[in-house]
Every structure is written in structure tokens, then in C-alpha cells.
Amino acid sequence: MKRISLSAALTITIFVVDAFIAASASFAIPAFARRHNLSCSTCHAPIPKLKPYGEEFAGDGFIIAEDEKDRDYITAGDPLLRLNKTFPLSVRFDAYAMHESNQKVKNDLQSPWGLKLMSGGALGQNIGYYFYFYMSERGEVAGIEDAYVHFNDVFSIPLDIMVGQFQTSDPLMKRELRLTYEDYMIYKHKTGLSHTNLAYDRGVMLAYALEGSGSDFMLSLSNGNGKNRADEQTGKFDIDAGKNIGFRYLQGIGENLSVGGYYYRGEEVLEFASGDQSNQVTYWGPDFNVKAGPLELTAQYLQRRDSNPWFETAGEEIRTDGMVVELIFAPQQDRSRYYFTALYNGIEEKSAGTAGGEASRTLYKSATLSGTYLLQRNLRLLAEYTRDLENKQNRMTIGLISGF
């Protein structure tokens, strides 16, 4: 009897899963589903991608005003106390099997790839919280990632304030809600020795909706150096005196189209034996999202400029161009049980050339096709193929994503 290689078996399994992908939708963290007695499909299509109602629920600080009941809270007769009678807790479990060409280790079982403990809910009237703790991410304890308190409709106007730790790219394309194993790579990219990117950071985010206009505004203030632990000597999280500022404008046009722009600027200072060196980091770029029946297209262009990313005395400016394009096909829209995603990532770096010209190099370029089948509202299967267009490598992944 002939033996089949693991890589061949994995390839066959991927195509079998794709072939049997067939018909509704999704999930808010299960603690919310339990608390409000709602199906996960009320907020997600599929997990973890948010539907408009899920976005509204999150934007309201994880509170459904019409379903708030005094019996669900402990007040002890104190009008300033509002404790959840039961502490909301959920778990997310992700596991993958992977085959990568041209690698020393071609086949890998990443099970679990991630195991996180999540909690969220109300702290009071128009005040919510959310956090999760990664008990295991890629085989190690990653600790807290998202963790914030959300103040909704501050001063009784459509102004929200979030305080804590979050991704500064969240107002653009939310990495935690993507359907693919493949990431949105430009948001994680760092240039040279810079500590700055658009992933996790500590700070404050303000969001304001201009009622009746379809216009949304976001302003963020953050440390600019990620979620590293505090300095042992100073006890400070920030590594320099400055703070980074991000601004986001989004304009809705009708019900199915939105266009936006993003600007981010900060300065970081590092200490060297030769003295302090600084680097100014700037991002800017447009984006849009359009929905047409079962299709949803999102595209983001970001240009990053670093004035001195290697922190040298005679620093050289480096420009980085990033692109993310994502197309999602849901045959039965938010009632589908199967979804298909096409994703493109591109990152190109440009710097001054040796003869006064400009030298450029491609840092990353990939194309991904991914299929999702919703086995249950809170359990989906994934089959995905990614082509590294720059290094001519292939990656095939199957996995399961669950919440309970």
C-alpha cells in the first residue's frame, strides 16, 4: 500500500474542505450572547467579523440599553454602584495545521495557535469595558492585548472615549476581526530600529459622529512604542517625552459606500553612547469600503515616512508604501454559512540611492485565497492558500476558530 506524505494529505484536505463548504452567520463574544440571550449571528457574520449591529453594540460600550435590567446588577442600595451579578467570561480557541514550501520545517501543527480569556460588559450607565488575556499565543503567554474602558455618549453628545490599550489601526481595518490567517501586514511593520507601528499601544482614543451627516472623526493620543513592559528603573511605559497623535476621518456615502483618510505623527528618541538620536514617524493614506449584495471590498493605502529610523548622526529618510486590499464574498450575505476571502498585501521601501537616485525594494507581497465554513455559530472551519509573490513560496493552512 502506498503511503501519502503529510504535505499531500494536507493539500487534499484543504481542497476537500473547500469542496464541501456550503450555507448563516456568526458571533459576539459568547459572554454577550449568554448575557442578552442572543444568537452570535446577531453581531457577527461570521465570527469574528462584525455586522453593523455588532459595530453599534461595541460602539455603545457593549451595552444594549433596552435590555438593561436592574436584576442583572448588584447596587447594594448605592446609586453610584453597578456590578455585574455574574462576571462575564468567554474563551477563544484557534488551532491550525500548515504546510509551507521551501522551508526546513514544511509541515507544522499549530494547535493551539491561540487560547485567550475574554471579558466585557457594563461598568455603569454608558460605561463599558473589554479586555482579553492571551494564555497562549504561538506557544507562549502573551498577556494582555486589548484592554480598555469605554465611555459612551460623553456629555450626552455622540462622543466616545476609550482609555487603555488598543490597536491604533482599529479605526482602519481591525486585525482582530479578519477572517484570514494571513494578517494585514502594513499595520505591524516597523522600519529600522523604530518602536512605532500601528498595532498595540497605550493611550486614549476619542470618536465623534456628526449626526445626520454620515461623518465620523477619531483622534488618538498614544505612547508610540507599543505594549512593552514598564522600565525597571523609572517605572515608565513610554521611552521618551513625546506622544503620538492619530487622526481619522470617515465619510459614509449612502448605505453601502464609505471613504476615509488617516494621518498619524510621532517622534521617538533613543539614547546612545554618542548621544540622543530622534526619528520622526508619519503615516498618511486613504481607504474605502464598498458593499454590493454578497460582495464587500475594502482597500487601504498607507505611506509611512521615517526621518531617521536607524537613529544615526547623519540619518537617512526612508519611505514605506503599504497596501491592503480585501474582497469578501458571502453568497447569502449575513445569513451565509460559507464565505470566501481574497486578500492582497504589499509593502515596499524606498530610500536615497548611492548616486542621488532612489533605491527601492519589496519587503512583502502576498496574495491569499481563503474559505470559511460555519460549522456552528461559534465554530468555523478555515482553509487558506497564500502565495508569497516576492519569494515564490506557498503556504496552505487549515484551521478552526471557536468561542465559548
GUMI-8728 format. One record per residue (C-alpha): residue number from 1; residue in three letters; chain; x, y, z. Coordinates in nm, 2 decimals. Each point is the difference from the previous one (the first is absolute). Example, Ala and Ser with C-alpha at 12.3 -4.5 7.8 and 13.67 -1.06 7.14 Angstrom:
<ketor 1,'ALA','A',<1.23,-0.45,0.78>>
<ketor 2,'SER','A',<0.14,0.34,-0.07>>
! end
This chain:
<ketor 1,'MET','A',<0.00,0.00,0.00>>
<ketor 2,'LYS','A',<0.14,0.34,-0.10>>
<ketor 3,'ARG','A',<0.05,0.26,0.28>>
<ketor 4,'ILE','A',<-0.12,0.35,-0.05>>
<ketor 5,'SER','A',<0.23,0.28,0.13>>
<ketor 6,'LEU','A',<-0.13,0.25,0.26>>
<ketor 7,'SER','A',<0.04,0.29,-0.24>>
<ketor 8,'ALA','A',<-0.21,-0.19,-0.26>>
<ketor 9,'ALA','A',<-0.26,-0.09,0.26>>
<ketor 10,'LEU','A',<-0.02,0.35,0.11>>
<ketor 11,'THR','A',<-0.05,0.13,-0.35>>
<ketor 12,'ILE','A',<-0.27,-0.26,-0.07>>
<ketor 13,'THR','A',<-0.17,0.09,0.33>>
<ketor 14,'ILE','A',<-0.01,0.37,-0.09>>
<ketor 15,'PHE','A',<-0.17,-0.07,-0.34>>
<ketor 16,'VAL','A',<-0.24,-0.24,0.16>>
<ketor 17,'VAL','A',<-0.10,0.27,0.26>>
<ketor 18,'ASP','A',<-0.04,0.25,-0.28>>
<ketor 19,'ALA','A',<-0.21,-0.24,-0.20>>
<ketor 20,'PHE','A',<-0.24,-0.06,0.29>>
<ketor 21,'ILE','A',<-0.04,0.36,0.11>>
<ketor 22,'ALA','A',<-0.37,0.07,-0.02>>
<ketor 23,'ALA','A',<-0.30,0.26,0.18>>
<ketor 24,'SER','A',<-0.08,0.39,0.45>>
<ketor 25,'ALA','A',<0.21,0.20,0.19>>
<ketor 26,'SER','A',<0.20,0.09,0.32>>
<ketor 27,'PHE','A',<0.09,0.12,0.36>>
<ketor 28,'ALA','A',<0.05,0.27,0.27>>
<ketor 29,'ILE','A',<0.22,-0.12,0.28>>
<ketor 30,'PRO','A',<-0.21,-0.29,0.15>>
<ketor 31,'ALA','A',<-0.03,0.19,0.33>>
<ketor 32,'PHE','A',<-0.21,0.26,-0.17>>
<ketor 33,'ALA','A',<-0.22,-0.27,-0.17>>
<ketor 34,'ARG','A',<-0.05,-0.16,0.34>>
<ketor 35,'ARG','A',<-0.07,0.33,0.17>>
<ketor 36,'HIS','A',<-0.26,0.12,-0.25>>
<ketor 37,'ASN','A',<-0.13,-0.34,-0.11>>
<ketor 38,'LEU','A',<0.08,0.08,-0.36>>
<ketor 39,'SER','A',<0.15,-0.21,-0.28>>
<ketor 40,'CYS','A',<0.36,0.07,-0.09>>
<ketor 41,'SER','A',<-0.14,0.08,-0.35>>
<ketor 42,'THR','A',<-0.16,0.32,0.14>>
<ketor 43,'CYS','A',<0.34,0.17,0.00>>
<ketor 44,'HIS','A',<0.23,-0.20,-0.22>>
<ketor 45,'ALA','A',<0.00,-0.14,-0.36>>
<ketor 46,'PRO','A',<0.21,-0.22,0.04>>
<ketor 47,'ILE','A',<0.20,0.00,0.32>>
<ketor 48,'PRO','A',<0.18,0.22,0.07>>
<ketor 49,'LYS','A',<-0.10,0.25,-0.27>>
<ketor 50,'LEU','A',<-0.25,0.26,0.12>>
<ketor 51,'LYS','A',<-0.33,0.08,-0.16>>
<ketor 52,'PRO','A',<-0.14,0.36,0.02>>
<ketor 53,'TYR','A',<-0.19,-0.09,0.31>>
<ketor 54,'GLY','A',<0.31,-0.15,0.16>>
<ketor 55,'GLU','A',<0.19,0.32,-0.08>>
<ketor 56,'GLU','A',<-0.28,0.20,0.17>>
<ketor 57,'PHE','A',<0.00,-0.23,0.30>>
<ketor 58,'ALA','A',<0.38,0.04,0.04>>
<ketor 59,'GLY','A',<-0.03,0.38,-0.06>>
<ketor 60,'ASP','A',<-0.25,0.02,0.28>>
<ketor 61,'GLY','A',<0.25,-0.15,0.25>>
<ketor 62,'PHE','A',<-0.14,-0.36,-0.03>>
<ketor 63,'ILE','A',<-0.34,0.12,0.14>>
<ketor 64,'ILE','A',<-0.35,-0.06,-0.14>>
<ketor 65,'ALA','A',<-0.19,0.27,0.17>>
<ketor 66,'GLU','A',<-0.35,-0.16,-0.05>>
<ketor 67,'ASP','A',<0.13,-0.32,0.16>>
<ketor 68,'GLU','A',<0.16,0.15,0.31>>
<ketor 69,'LYS','A',<-0.18,-0.14,0.31>>
<ketor 70,'ASP','A',<0.07,0.09,0.36>>
<ketor 71,'ARG','A',<-0.02,-0.36,0.10>>
<ketor 72,'ASP','A',<0.31,-0.08,-0.20>>
<ketor 73,'TYR','A',<0.21,0.23,0.22>>
<ketor 74,'ILE','A',<0.09,0.04,0.36>>
<ketor 75,'THR','A',<-0.04,0.36,0.13>>
<ketor 76,'ALA','A',<-0.02,-0.06,0.37>>
<ketor 77,'GLY','A',<-0.23,0.30,0.03>>
<ketor 78,'ASP','A',<0.28,0.23,-0.13>>
<ketor 79,'PRO','A',<-0.10,0.20,-0.31>>
<ketor 80,'LEU','A',<0.37,0.03,-0.09>>
<ketor 81,'LEU','A',<0.06,-0.38,0.00>>
<ketor 82,'ARG','A',<-0.09,-0.23,-0.29>>
<ketor 83,'LEU','A',<0.18,-0.34,0.01>>
<ketor 84,'ASN','A',<-0.09,-0.29,-0.24>>
<ketor 85,'LYS','A',<-0.17,-0.27,0.21>>
<ketor 86,'THR','A',<0.19,-0.26,-0.20>>
<ketor 87,'PHE','A',<0.35,0.08,-0.14>>
<ketor 88,'PRO','A',<-0.01,-0.04,-0.38>>
<ketor 89,'LEU','A',<0.27,-0.23,-0.12>>
<ketor 90,'SER','A',<0.07,-0.17,-0.34>>
<ketor 91,'VAL','A',<0.27,-0.20,-0.17>>
<ketor 92,'ARG','A',<0.13,0.01,-0.35>>
<ketor 93,'PHE','A',<0.20,-0.30,-0.13>>
<ketor 94,'ASP','A',<0.18,0.00,-0.34>>
<ketor 95,'ALA','A',<0.19,-0.30,-0.15>>
<ketor 96,'TYR','A',<0.17,-0.04,-0.34>>
<ketor 97,'ALA','A',<0.18,-0.26,-0.21>>
<ketor 98,'MET','A',<0.24,0.15,-0.25>>
<ketor 99,'HIS','A',<0.21,-0.09,-0.30>>
<ketor 100,'GLU','A',<0.27,0.24,-0.13>>
<ketor 101,'SER','A',<0.22,-0.06,-0.30>>
<ketor 102,'ASN','A',<0.37,0.07,-0.01>>
<ketor 103,'GLN','A',<0.03,-0.02,0.38>>
<ketor 104,'LYS','A',<0.21,-0.22,0.22>>
<ketor 105,'VAL','A',<-0.31,-0.09,0.19>>
<ketor 106,'LYS','A',<-0.27,-0.03,-0.26>>
<ketor 107,'ASN','A',<-0.28,-0.14,0.21>>
<ketor 108,'ASP','A',<-0.11,0.14,0.33>>
<ketor 109,'LEU','A',<-0.28,-0.07,0.24>>
<ketor 110,'GLN','A',<-0.08,0.33,0.18>>
<ketor 111,'SER','A',<-0.25,-0.14,0.25>>
<ketor 112,'PRO','A',<-0.08,0.21,0.18>>
<ketor 113,'TRP','A',<0.12,0.31,-0.19>>
<ketor 114,'GLY','A',<-0.18,0.22,0.25>>
<ketor 115,'LEU','A',<-0.20,-0.04,0.32>>
<ketor 116,'LYS','A',<-0.15,0.32,0.14>>
<ketor 117,'LEU','A',<-0.21,0.09,0.30>>
<ketor 118,'MET','A',<-0.25,0.28,-0.07>>
<ketor 119,'SER','A',<-0.23,0.22,0.20>>
<ketor 120,'GLY','A',<-0.21,0.30,-0.07>>
<ketor 121,'GLY','A',<-0.31,0.18,0.11>>
<ketor 122,'ALA','A',<-0.15,0.29,0.19>>
<ketor 123,'LEU','A',<0.17,0.19,0.28>>
<ketor 124,'GLY','A',<-0.28,0.25,0.03>>
<ketor 125,'GLN','A',<-0.24,0.21,-0.20>>
<ketor 126,'ASN','A',<0.17,0.06,-0.34>>
<ketor 127,'ILE','A',<0.33,-0.14,0.13>>
<ketor 128,'GLY','A',<0.13,-0.34,-0.12>>
<ketor 129,'TYR','A',<0.32,-0.19,0.01>>
<ketor 130,'TYR','A',<0.17,-0.27,-0.21>>
<ketor 131,'PHE','A',<0.32,-0.20,0.04>>
<ketor 132,'TYR','A',<0.16,-0.33,-0.09>>
<ketor 133,'PHE','A',<0.29,-0.19,0.13>>
<ketor 134,'TYR','A',<0.20,-0.22,-0.24>>
<ketor 135,'MET','A',<0.07,-0.31,0.21>>
<ketor 136,'SER','A',<0.18,-0.14,-0.30>>
<ketor 137,'GLU','A',<0.10,0.16,-0.33>>
<ketor 138,'ARG','A',<0.24,-0.18,-0.22>>
<ketor 139,'GLY','A',<0.11,-0.22,0.30>>
<ketor 140,'GLU','A',<0.06,0.27,0.26>>
<ketor 141,'VAL','A',<-0.20,0.21,0.24>>
<ketor 142,'ALA','A',<-0.05,0.33,-0.18>>
<ketor 143,'GLY','A',<-0.19,0.17,0.27>>
<ketor 144,'ILE','A',<-0.24,0.29,-0.04>>
<ketor 145,'GLU','A',<-0.06,0.14,-0.35>>
<ketor 146,'ASP','A',<-0.34,0.19,-0.03>>
<ketor 147,'ALA','A',<-0.09,0.15,0.34>>
<ketor 148,'TYR','A',<-0.20,0.32,0.03>>
<ketor 149,'VAL','A',<-0.29,0.19,0.17>>
<ketor 150,'HIS','A',<-0.25,0.15,-0.25>>
<ketor 151,'PHE','A',<-0.20,0.31,0.09>>
<ketor 152,'ASN','A',<-0.30,0.03,-0.24>>
<ketor 153,'ASP','A',<-0.19,0.33,-0.09>>
<ketor 154,'VAL','A',<0.21,0.22,0.23>>
<ketor 155,'PHE','A',<-0.18,0.32,0.10>>
<ketor 156,'SER','A',<-0.31,-0.15,-0.17>>
<ketor 157,'ILE','A',<0.15,0.06,-0.35>>
<ketor 158,'PRO','A',<0.12,-0.26,-0.25>>
<ketor 159,'LEU','A',<0.35,0.01,0.15>>
<ketor 160,'ASP','A',<0.17,-0.33,0.11>>
<ketor 161,'ILE','A',<0.33,-0.02,0.20>>
<ketor 162,'MET','A',<0.21,-0.32,0.03>>
<ketor 163,'VAL','A',<0.28,-0.01,0.26>>
<ketor 164,'GLY','A',<0.24,-0.29,0.01>>
<ketor 165,'GLN','A',<0.18,-0.23,-0.24>>
<ketor 166,'PHE','A',<-0.12,-0.05,-0.36>>
<ketor 167,'GLN','A',<0.13,-0.01,-0.35>>
<ketor 168,'THR','A',<0.04,0.34,-0.16>>
<ketor 169,'SER','A',<-0.10,-0.16,-0.33>>
<ketor 170,'ASP','A',<-0.34,-0.10,0.14>>
<ketor 171,'PRO','A',<-0.18,0.30,-0.17>>
<ketor 172,'LEU','A',<0.13,-0.13,-0.33>>
<ketor 173,'MET','A',<-0.02,-0.37,-0.05>>
<ketor 174,'LYS','A',<-0.03,-0.20,0.33>>
<ketor 175,'ARG','A',<0.27,-0.27,0.00>>
<ketor 176,'GLU','A',<-0.18,-0.20,0.28>>
<ketor 177,'LEU','A',<-0.32,-0.03,-0.21>>
<ketor 178,'ARG','A',<0.16,-0.12,-0.33>>
<ketor 179,'LEU','A',<-0.12,-0.33,-0.15>>
<ketor 180,'THR','A',<0.35,-0.11,-0.12>>
<ketor 181,'TYR','A',<0.30,-0.15,0.16>>
<ketor 182,'GLU','A',<0.20,0.24,-0.21>>
<ketor 183,'ASP','A',<0.04,0.34,0.18>>
<ketor 184,'TYR','A',<-0.04,0.36,-0.12>>
<ketor 185,'MET','A',<0.38,0.03,-0.01>>
<ketor 186,'ILE','A',<0.06,0.38,-0.04>>
<ketor 187,'TYR','A',<-0.16,0.06,0.34>>
<ketor 188,'LYS','A',<0.27,-0.21,0.17>>
<ketor 189,'HIS','A',<0.30,0.12,-0.20>>
<ketor 190,'LYS','A',<0.28,0.19,0.18>>
<ketor 191,'THR','A',<0.28,0.17,-0.18>>
<ketor 192,'GLY','A',<0.37,-0.03,0.11>>
<ketor 193,'LEU','A',<0.03,0.03,0.38>>
<ketor 194,'SER','A',<-0.33,0.18,0.04>>
<ketor 195,'HIS','A',<-0.24,-0.12,0.27>>
<ketor 196,'THR','A',<-0.30,0.15,-0.17>>
<ketor 197,'ASN','A',<-0.27,-0.17,-0.21>>
<ketor 198,'LEU','A',<-0.38,0.00,-0.01>>
<ketor 199,'ALA','A',<-0.05,-0.31,0.21>>
<ketor 200,'TYR','A',<-0.05,0.00,0.38>>
<ketor 201,'ASP','A',<0.07,0.31,0.20>>
<ketor 202,'ARG','A',<-0.10,0.17,0.32>>
<ketor 203,'GLY','A',<-0.20,0.32,0.00>>
<ketor 204,'VAL','A',<-0.33,0.18,-0.05>>
<ketor 205,'MET','A',<-0.23,-0.01,-0.30>>
<ketor 206,'LEU','A',<-0.29,0.24,-0.07>>
<ketor 207,'ALA','A',<-0.27,-0.06,-0.25>>
<ketor 208,'TYR','A',<-0.27,0.25,-0.11>>
<ketor 209,'ALA','A',<-0.29,-0.06,-0.24>>
<ketor 210,'LEU','A',<-0.15,0.31,-0.17>>
<ketor 211,'GLU','A',<-0.36,-0.10,0.01>>
<ketor 212,'GLY','A',<-0.20,0.00,-0.32>>
<ketor 213,'SER','A',<0.32,0.05,-0.22>>
<ketor 214,'GLY','A',<0.15,-0.34,-0.01>>
<ketor 215,'SER','A',<0.33,0.15,0.12>>
<ketor 216,'ASP','A',<0.21,-0.17,0.27>>
<ketor 217,'PHE','A',<0.31,0.15,0.16>>
<ketor 218,'MET','A',<0.27,-0.17,0.21>>
<ketor 219,'LEU','A',<0.29,0.14,0.20>>
<ketor 220,'SER','A',<0.25,-0.21,0.18>>
<ketor 221,'LEU','A',<0.29,0.08,0.24>>
<ketor 222,'SER','A',<0.24,-0.28,0.08>>
<ketor 223,'ASN','A',<0.35,-0.07,0.13>>
<ketor 224,'GLY','A',<0.11,-0.12,-0.35>>
<ketor 225,'ASN','A',<0.22,-0.28,0.11>>
<ketor 226,'GLY','A',<-0.23,-0.30,0.03>>
<ketor 227,'LYS','A',<-0.10,-0.20,0.30>>
<ketor 228,'ASN','A',<0.34,-0.07,0.15>>
<ketor 229,'ARG','A',<0.03,-0.03,0.37>>
<ketor 230,'ALA','A',<0.09,0.30,0.22>>
<ketor 231,'ASP','A',<0.36,0.09,0.04>>
<ketor 232,'GLU','A',<0.14,-0.16,0.32>>
<ketor 233,'GLN','A',<0.18,0.31,0.12>>
<ketor 234,'THR','A',<-0.25,0.28,-0.09>>
<ketor 235,'GLY','A',<-0.32,-0.20,0.01>>
<ketor 236,'LYS','A',<-0.11,0.18,-0.32>>
<ketor 237,'PHE','A',<-0.16,-0.17,-0.30>>
<ketor 238,'ASP','A',<0.10,0.27,-0.25>>
<ketor 239,'ILE','A',<0.37,0.00,-0.11>>
<ketor 240,'ASP','A',<0.00,0.38,-0.08>>
<ketor 241,'ALA','A',<-0.17,0.32,0.09>>
<ketor 242,'GLY','A',<-0.22,0.03,-0.31>>
<ketor 243,'LYS','A',<-0.34,-0.14,-0.08>>
<ketor 244,'ASN','A',<-0.13,-0.12,-0.34>>
<ketor 245,'ILE','A',<-0.32,0.14,-0.16>>
<ketor 246,'GLY','A',<-0.23,-0.17,-0.24>>
<ketor 247,'PHE','A',<-0.30,0.15,-0.19>>
<ketor 248,'ARG','A',<-0.26,-0.19,-0.20>>
<ketor 249,'TYR','A',<-0.29,0.14,-0.21>>
<ketor 250,'LEU','A',<-0.26,-0.23,-0.15>>
<ketor 251,'GLN','A',<-0.28,0.11,-0.22>>
<ketor 252,'GLY','A',<-0.30,-0.22,-0.08>>
<ketor 253,'ILE','A',<-0.16,0.04,-0.34>>
<ketor 254,'GLY','A',<-0.34,-0.17,0.00>>
<ketor 255,'GLU','A',<-0.03,-0.34,0.17>>
<ketor 256,'ASN','A',<0.27,-0.19,-0.19>>
<ketor 257,'LEU','A',<0.30,0.22,-0.05>>
<ketor 258,'SER','A',<0.24,0.18,0.23>>
<ketor 259,'VAL','A',<0.33,0.18,-0.07>>
<ketor 260,'GLY','A',<0.25,0.12,0.25>>
<ketor 261,'GLY','A',<0.34,0.13,0.07>>
<ketor 262,'TYR','A',<0.26,-0.05,0.28>>
<ketor 263,'TYR','A',<0.29,0.20,0.14>>
<ketor 264,'TYR','A',<0.24,-0.09,0.27>>
<ketor 265,'ARG','A',<0.31,0.17,0.13>>
<ketor 266,'GLY','A',<0.24,-0.05,0.28>>
<ketor 267,'GLU','A',<0.36,0.03,0.10>>
<ketor 268,'GLU','A',<0.22,-0.25,0.19>>
<ketor 269,'VAL','A',<0.33,0.07,0.17>>
<ketor 270,'LEU','A',<0.25,-0.28,0.09>>
<ketor 271,'GLU','A',<0.31,0.03,0.21>>
<ketor 272,'PHE','A',<0.34,-0.10,-0.14>>
<ketor 273,'ALA','A',<0.35,0.03,0.13>>
<ketor 274,'SER','A',<0.06,0.28,-0.26>>
<ketor 275,'GLY','A',<-0.31,0.19,0.12>>
<ketor 276,'ASP','A',<-0.38,0.00,-0.06>>
<ketor 277,'GLN','A',<-0.13,-0.06,-0.35>>
<ketor 278,'SER','A',<-0.35,0.07,-0.11>>
<ketor 279,'ASN','A',<-0.23,-0.14,-0.27>>
<ketor 280,'GLN','A',<-0.32,0.16,-0.13>>
<ketor 281,'VAL','A',<-0.26,-0.24,-0.12>>
<ketor 282,'THR','A',<-0.29,0.10,-0.22>>
<ketor 283,'TYR','A',<-0.28,-0.20,-0.15>>
<ketor 284,'TRP','A',<-0.27,0.12,-0.25>>
<ketor 285,'GLY','A',<-0.23,-0.17,-0.24>>
<ketor 286,'PRO','A',<-0.35,-0.04,-0.14>>
<ketor 287,'ASP','A',<-0.24,-0.30,0.02>>
<ketor 288,'PHE','A',<-0.34,-0.11,-0.11>>
<ketor 289,'ASN','A',<-0.26,-0.26,0.06>>
<ketor 290,'VAL','A',<-0.28,-0.10,-0.24>>
<ketor 291,'LYS','A',<-0.27,-0.26,0.03>>
<ketor 292,'ALA','A',<-0.20,-0.14,-0.29>>
<ketor 293,'GLY','A',<-0.23,-0.28,0.09>>
<ketor 294,'PRO','A',<0.21,-0.31,0.10>>
<ketor 295,'LEU','A',<0.33,0.19,-0.07>>
<ketor 296,'GLU','A',<0.20,0.23,0.23>>
<ketor 297,'LEU','A',<0.32,0.17,-0.11>>
<ketor 298,'THR','A',<0.23,0.19,0.23>>
<ketor 299,'ALA','A',<0.33,0.16,-0.11>>
<ketor 300,'GLN','A',<0.26,0.19,0.20>>
<ketor 301,'TYR','A',<0.31,0.19,-0.12>>
<ketor 302,'LEU','A',<0.24,0.12,0.26>>
<ketor 303,'GLN','A',<0.33,0.19,-0.05>>
<ketor 304,'ARG','A',<0.24,0.01,0.30>>
<ketor 305,'ARG','A',<0.30,0.23,0.02>>
<ketor 306,'ASP','A',<0.28,-0.03,0.25>>
<ketor 307,'SER','A',<0.24,0.29,0.02>>
<ketor 308,'ASN','A',<0.28,-0.21,0.17>>
<ketor 309,'PRO','A',<-0.11,-0.35,0.07>>
<ketor 310,'TRP','A',<0.35,-0.13,0.07>>
<ketor 311,'PHE','A',<0.06,0.28,0.25>>
<ketor 312,'GLU','A',<0.33,0.11,-0.16>>
<ketor 313,'THR','A',<0.17,0.33,0.03>>
<ketor 314,'ALA','A',<-0.04,0.06,-0.37>>
<ketor 315,'GLY','A',<-0.34,-0.16,-0.03>>
<ketor 316,'GLU','A',<-0.16,-0.11,-0.33>>
<ketor 317,'GLU','A',<-0.37,0.03,-0.06>>
<ketor 318,'ILE','A',<-0.18,-0.32,-0.10>>
<ketor 319,'ARG','A',<-0.35,-0.01,-0.16>>
<ketor 320,'THR','A',<-0.22,-0.31,0.02>>
<ketor 321,'ASP','A',<-0.30,-0.06,-0.22>>
<ketor 322,'GLY','A',<-0.26,-0.25,0.12>>
<ketor 323,'MET','A',<-0.31,-0.14,-0.16>>
<ketor 324,'VAL','A',<-0.28,-0.22,0.13>>
<ketor 325,'VAL','A',<-0.29,-0.11,-0.22>>
<ketor 326,'GLU','A',<-0.26,-0.24,0.12>>
<ketor 327,'LEU','A',<-0.30,-0.14,-0.18>>
<ketor 328,'ILE','A',<-0.26,-0.21,0.18>>
<ketor 329,'PHE','A',<-0.27,-0.21,-0.17>>
<ketor 330,'ALA','A',<-0.29,-0.11,0.21>>
<ketor 331,'PRO','A',<-0.25,-0.18,-0.23>>
<ketor 332,'GLN','A',<-0.29,0.05,0.24>>
<ketor 333,'GLN','A',<0.14,0.31,0.15>>
<ketor 334,'ASP','A',<-0.03,0.01,0.38>>
<ketor 335,'ARG','A',<-0.19,-0.33,0.00>>
<ketor 336,'SER','A',<0.27,-0.19,-0.18>>
<ketor 337,'ARG','A',<0.17,-0.30,0.15>>
<ketor 338,'TYR','A',<0.29,0.02,-0.24>>
<ketor 339,'TYR','A',<0.22,0.30,-0.09>>
<ketor 340,'PHE','A',<0.29,0.06,-0.24>>
<ketor 341,'THR','A',<0.27,0.26,0.04>>
<ketor 342,'ALA','A',<0.26,0.13,-0.24>>
<ketor 343,'LEU','A',<0.27,0.20,0.17>>
<ketor 344,'TYR','A',<0.30,0.19,-0.14>>
<ketor 345,'ASN','A',<0.29,0.14,0.21>>
<ketor 346,'GLY','A',<0.28,0.22,-0.13>>
<ketor 347,'ILE','A',<0.29,0.18,0.17>>
<ketor 348,'GLU','A',<0.27,0.19,-0.19>>
<ketor 349,'GLU','A',<0.28,0.20,0.15>>
<ketor 350,'LYS','A',<0.18,0.30,-0.17>>
<ketor 351,'SER','A',<0.31,0.18,0.11>>
<ketor 352,'ALA','A',<0.26,0.23,-0.15>>
<ketor 353,'GLY','A',<0.23,-0.18,-0.25>>
<ketor 354,'THR','A',<0.38,0.02,-0.02>>
<ketor 355,'ALA','A',<0.00,0.22,-0.30>>
<ketor 356,'GLY','A',<-0.27,0.25,0.11>>
<ketor 357,'GLY','A',<-0.27,-0.22,-0.14>>
<ketor 358,'GLU','A',<-0.26,-0.20,0.19>>
<ketor 359,'ALA','A',<0.05,-0.37,0.10>>
<ketor 360,'SER','A',<-0.31,-0.21,0.06>>
<ketor 361,'ARG','A',<-0.05,-0.36,0.11>>
<ketor 362,'THR','A',<-0.31,-0.21,0.06>>
<ketor 363,'LEU','A',<-0.02,-0.11,0.36>>
<ketor 364,'TYR','A',<-0.32,-0.21,-0.03>>
<ketor 365,'LYS','A',<-0.25,-0.09,-0.27>>
<ketor 366,'SER','A',<-0.26,-0.27,0.03>>
<ketor 367,'ALA','A',<-0.33,-0.12,-0.14>>
<ketor 368,'THR','A',<-0.24,-0.21,0.21>>
<ketor 369,'LEU','A',<-0.32,-0.20,-0.08>>
<ketor 370,'SER','A',<-0.19,-0.11,0.31>>
<ketor 371,'GLY','A',<-0.32,-0.20,0.05>>
<ketor 372,'THR','A',<-0.20,-0.01,0.32>>
<ketor 373,'TYR','A',<-0.28,-0.24,0.10>>
<ketor 374,'LEU','A',<-0.22,0.07,0.30>>
<ketor 375,'LEU','A',<-0.04,-0.34,0.17>>
<ketor 376,'GLN','A',<-0.18,0.17,0.29>>
<ketor 377,'ARG','A',<-0.07,0.36,0.09>>
<ketor 378,'ASN','A',<0.31,0.00,0.22>>
<ketor 379,'LEU','A',<0.21,-0.25,-0.19>>
<ketor 380,'ARG','A',<0.14,0.05,-0.35>>
<ketor 381,'LEU','A',<0.24,-0.19,-0.22>>
<ketor 382,'LEU','A',<0.26,0.17,-0.22>>
<ketor 383,'ALA','A',<0.19,-0.11,-0.31>>
<ketor 384,'GLU','A',<0.25,0.24,-0.14>>
<ketor 385,'TYR','A',<0.27,0.04,-0.27>>
<ketor 386,'THR','A',<0.26,0.28,0.01>>
<ketor 387,'ARG','A',<0.26,0.06,-0.27>>
<ketor 388,'ASP','A',<0.30,0.20,0.09>>
<ketor 389,'LEU','A',<0.04,0.19,-0.33>>
<ketor 390,'GLU','A',<0.35,0.13,0.09>>
<ketor 391,'ASN','A',<0.17,-0.32,0.12>>
<ketor 392,'LYS','A',<-0.21,-0.24,-0.22>>
<ketor 393,'GLN','A',<-0.12,-0.20,0.30>>
<ketor 394,'ASN','A',<-0.33,-0.16,0.08>>
<ketor 395,'ARG','A',<-0.18,-0.04,0.33>>
<ketor 396,'MET','A',<-0.31,-0.22,0.05>>
<ketor 397,'THR','A',<-0.20,0.01,0.32>>
<ketor 398,'ILE','A',<-0.30,-0.17,0.15>>
<ketor 399,'GLY','A',<-0.13,0.09,0.34>>
<ketor 400,'LEU','A',<-0.29,0.05,0.24>>
<ketor 401,'ILE','A',<-0.10,0.32,0.18>>
<ketor 402,'SER','A',<-0.24,-0.03,0.29>>
<ketor 403,'GLY','A',<-0.14,0.19,0.29>>
<ketor 404,'PHE','A',<-0.19,-0.13,0.31>>
! end
